[in-house]
């Protein structure tokens, strides 16, 4: 227990040092960025299994103005990348160039992983999330519950804290969550800009949540 706490503290210190270094570098090299009027870059957190299916259905319903789309996948996920490429291949038929990128970061928490070690693995994922988010500077983060979204959303919040850019965090709770929020949902409920649930029972328990019926 003491070893894990010490490792977590060391990683947190390293995160702070890396963050400060990134801010200094990016502010030193920052130049005005030309953006297409009306476009919005989206960082899409892709989970695995059902999470992937749900989030890609949502992305498939977005208009072409939500571009570029930056997909982030856990490094142990071997199937989601093919699904992303298949979706984007269908969209690219109408466009001259692909409007997406794919990135990988360490997974925050594996199935049945202990809570103590999950803290360490999440901080480790944060080390990769901060440089990626600061590089991409998305207009919004779209996620639906995989553990990978926690360090990415934390990085997006940090992006605004240091005054570089305000990125909207849009969280859609999985259709599978009927009576209670997922762990990611509980962590991001007060931190997200828009929090959607797909069952009225959840909206009754969590007043901030927005219920618009089934979204996926």
C-alpha positions as CSV (number, residue, x, y, z in Angstrom):
1,X,0.0,0.0,0.0
2,X,2.8,2.4,1.0
3,X,4.7,1.5,-2.2
4,X,1.7,2.2,-4.4
5,X,1.0,5.6,-2.6
6,X,4.7,6.5,-3.1
7,X,4.6,5.6,-6.7
8,X,1.4,7.6,-7.2
9,X,2.9,10.7,-5.5
10,X,6.0,10.4,-7.7
11,X,3.9,10.1,-10.8
12,X,1.8,13.1,-9.8
13,X,5.0,15.1,-9.3
14,X,6.2,14.1,-12.7
15,X,2.9,15.0,-14.3
16,X,3.2,18.5,-12.8
17,X,6.7,18.9,-14.1
18,X,5.7,17.7,-17.6
19,X,2.7,19.9,-17.7
20,X,4.7,23.0,-16.8
21,X,7.3,22.1,-19.5
22,X,4.6,21.7,-22.1
23,X,3.0,25.0,-21.2
24,X,6.3,26.8,-21.5
25,X,7.1,25.2,-24.9
26,X,3.7,25.7,-26.4
27,X,3.4,29.3,-25.3
28,X,6.9,30.0,-26.7
29,X,6.0,28.5,-30.1
30,X,2.4,29.5,-30.2
31,X,1.2,31.0,-33.5
32,X,-2.2,32.0,-34.7
33,X,-4.0,29.0,-36.0
34,X,-6.2,29.3,-39.1
35,X,-9.4,27.5,-38.7
36,X,-12.3,27.0,-41.0
37,X,-15.3,29.0,-40.0
38,X,-18.0,27.0,-38.5
39,X,-15.8,23.9,-37.9
40,X,-15.2,22.2,-34.5
41,X,-12.4,19.8,-33.8
42,X,-13.5,16.8,-31.7
43,X,-11.5,14.5,-29.5
44,X,-13.5,11.2,-29.4
45,X,-12.7,8.8,-26.6
46,X,-13.1,5.2,-27.9
47,X,-13.6,2.5,-25.3
48,X,-14.0,-1.1,-26.2
49,X,-16.9,-3.4,-26.9
50,X,-20.3,-1.7,-26.4
51,X,-18.6,1.6,-25.6
52,X,-17.1,1.6,-29.1
53,X,-20.4,0.8,-30.8
54,X,-22.2,3.5,-29.0
55,X,-19.7,6.3,-29.5
56,X,-19.2,5.5,-33.2
57,X,-23.0,5.7,-33.7
58,X,-22.9,9.1,-32.2
59,X,-20.0,10.2,-34.3
60,X,-21.7,8.8,-37.4
61,X,-24.6,11.2,-36.8
62,X,-22.4,14.3,-36.6
63,X,-22.3,16.7,-39.6
64,X,-19.1,17.2,-41.6
65,X,-18.5,20.5,-39.7
66,X,-17.3,18.5,-36.7
67,X,-13.8,18.0,-38.1
68,X,-11.1,17.0,-37.7
69,X,-12.0,14.1,-35.5
70,X,-9.3,12.8,-33.2
71,X,-9.9,9.3,-32.0
72,X,-8.1,8.1,-28.8
73,X,-7.9,4.4,-28.1
74,X,-6.4,2.4,-25.3
75,X,-3.2,0.7,-26.3
76,X,-4.5,-2.7,-25.3
77,X,-7.6,-2.4,-27.5
78,X,-7.0,-4.4,-30.7
79,X,-10.4,-4.1,-32.4
80,X,-11.7,-0.5,-32.2
81,X,-9.2,1.0,-34.6
82,X,-10.6,-1.1,-37.5
83,X,-14.1,0.0,-36.6
84,X,-13.0,3.7,-36.6
85,X,-11.3,3.3,-40.0
86,X,-14.4,1.6,-41.4
87,X,-16.6,4.5,-40.3
88,X,-14.3,7.1,-41.6
89,X,-13.9,5.3,-44.9
90,X,-17.6,5.7,-45.5
91,X,-17.4,9.4,-44.6
92,X,-14.4,10.0,-46.8
93,X,-16.2,9.0,-49.9
94,X,-17.8,12.4,-49.9
95,X,-14.6,14.3,-49.1
96,X,-11.3,14.7,-50.9
97,X,-9.2,14.1,-47.8
98,X,-9.6,12.1,-44.5
99,X,-10.7,14.3,-41.7
100,X,-9.5,12.2,-38.8
101,X,-6.5,11.0,-36.8
102,X,-6.1,8.0,-34.4
103,X,-4.0,8.1,-31.3
104,X,-3.3,5.6,-28.5
105,X,-2.6,6.0,-24.8
106,X,-2.2,3.5,-21.9
107,X,-5.5,2.1,-20.5
108,X,-6.5,3.7,-17.2
109,X,-8.0,0.6,-15.7
110,X,-8.3,-3.0,-16.8
111,X,-11.3,-5.2,-15.9
112,X,-11.1,-6.4,-12.3
113,X,-8.0,-4.2,-11.6
114,X,-7.7,-3.2,-8.0
115,X,-8.6,0.4,-7.0
116,X,-5.1,1.0,-5.6
117,X,-3.3,0.0,-8.7
118,X,-5.9,1.9,-10.8
119,X,-4.8,5.1,-9.3
120,X,-1.2,4.5,-10.5
121,X,-2.3,3.3,-14.0
122,X,-4.6,6.4,-14.4
123,X,-1.8,8.7,-13.4
124,X,0.4,6.9,-15.9
125,X,-2.2,7.4,-18.6
126,X,-2.4,11.0,-17.7
127,X,1.3,11.4,-18.6
128,X,0.4,10.5,-22.1
129,X,-2.9,12.3,-22.2
130,X,-1.6,15.8,-21.3
131,X,0.9,16.1,-24.1
132,X,-1.7,14.7,-26.6
133,X,-4.5,17.0,-25.6
134,X,-2.2,20.1,-25.5
135,X,-1.0,19.2,-28.9
136,X,-4.4,18.7,-30.5
137,X,-6.2,21.5,-28.6
138,X,-9.7,20.2,-29.4
139,X,-12.8,22.3,-29.3
140,X,-14.7,19.5,-27.5
141,X,-14.2,16.1,-25.9
142,X,-16.9,13.5,-26.6
143,X,-16.9,10.4,-24.4
144,X,-19.4,7.8,-23.1
145,X,-17.8,6.1,-20.1
146,X,-14.6,4.1,-20.7
147,X,-12.0,4.6,-18.1
148,X,-9.7,6.1,-20.7
149,X,-11.8,9.2,-20.8
150,X,-10.9,10.2,-17.2
151,X,-7.3,11.3,-17.8
152,X,-8.3,12.8,-21.2
153,X,-11.0,14.9,-19.7
154,X,-8.7,15.9,-16.9
155,X,-6.2,17.0,-19.5
156,X,-8.9,19.0,-21.3
157,X,-9.8,20.8,-18.1
158,X,-6.1,21.6,-17.5
159,X,-6.0,23.1,-21.0
160,X,-8.5,25.6,-19.9
161,X,-6.9,26.1,-16.4
162,X,-3.6,27.3,-17.9
163,X,-5.5,29.6,-20.3
164,X,-4.6,27.9,-23.5
165,X,-8.1,26.9,-24.7
166,X,-11.5,26.1,-23.3
167,X,-12.5,22.6,-24.5
168,X,-16.1,21.5,-23.9
169,X,-16.5,18.2,-22.2
170,X,-19.6,16.3,-23.4
171,X,-20.3,13.1,-21.6
172,X,-23.0,10.6,-22.7
173,X,-23.7,7.9,-20.2
174,X,-24.0,4.4,-21.7
175,X,-27.4,3.0,-22.5
176,X,-26.6,0.1,-20.2
177,X,-26.6,2.4,-17.1
178,X,-30.2,2.4,-16.0
179,X,-30.2,2.8,-12.2
180,X,-26.7,4.2,-11.4
181,X,-23.8,6.0,-13.1
182,X,-20.7,4.3,-14.2
183,X,-17.5,5.1,-12.2
184,X,-16.4,7.4,-15.0
185,X,-19.8,9.1,-15.0
186,X,-19.6,9.7,-11.2
187,X,-16.1,11.2,-11.6
188,X,-17.1,13.5,-14.5
189,X,-20.6,14.4,-13.5
190,X,-19.6,17.7,-11.9
191,X,-16.7,18.3,-14.3
192,X,-18.4,18.0,-17.7
193,X,-20.1,20.9,-19.5
194,X,-22.9,18.7,-20.8
195,X,-23.9,15.4,-19.1
196,X,-26.4,13.2,-20.9
197,X,-28.2,10.2,-19.6
198,X,-30.5,7.8,-21.6
199,X,-32.9,6.8,-18.9
200,X,-35.3,9.1,-16.9
201,X,-34.5,7.3,-13.7
202,X,-30.9,8.6,-13.8
203,X,-32.1,12.2,-14.4
204,X,-34.2,12.0,-11.3
205,X,-31.1,11.0,-9.3
206,X,-28.7,13.4,-11.0
207,X,-30.4,16.8,-11.6
208,X,-27.6,18.2,-13.7
209,X,-28.0,15.4,-16.2
210,X,-29.9,16.0,-19.5
211,X,-32.4,13.4,-20.7
212,X,-33.3,13.4,-24.4
213,X,-34.3,9.8,-24.7
214,X,-32.2,7.2,-26.3
215,X,-29.2,8.7,-28.2
216,X,-27.6,5.6,-29.6
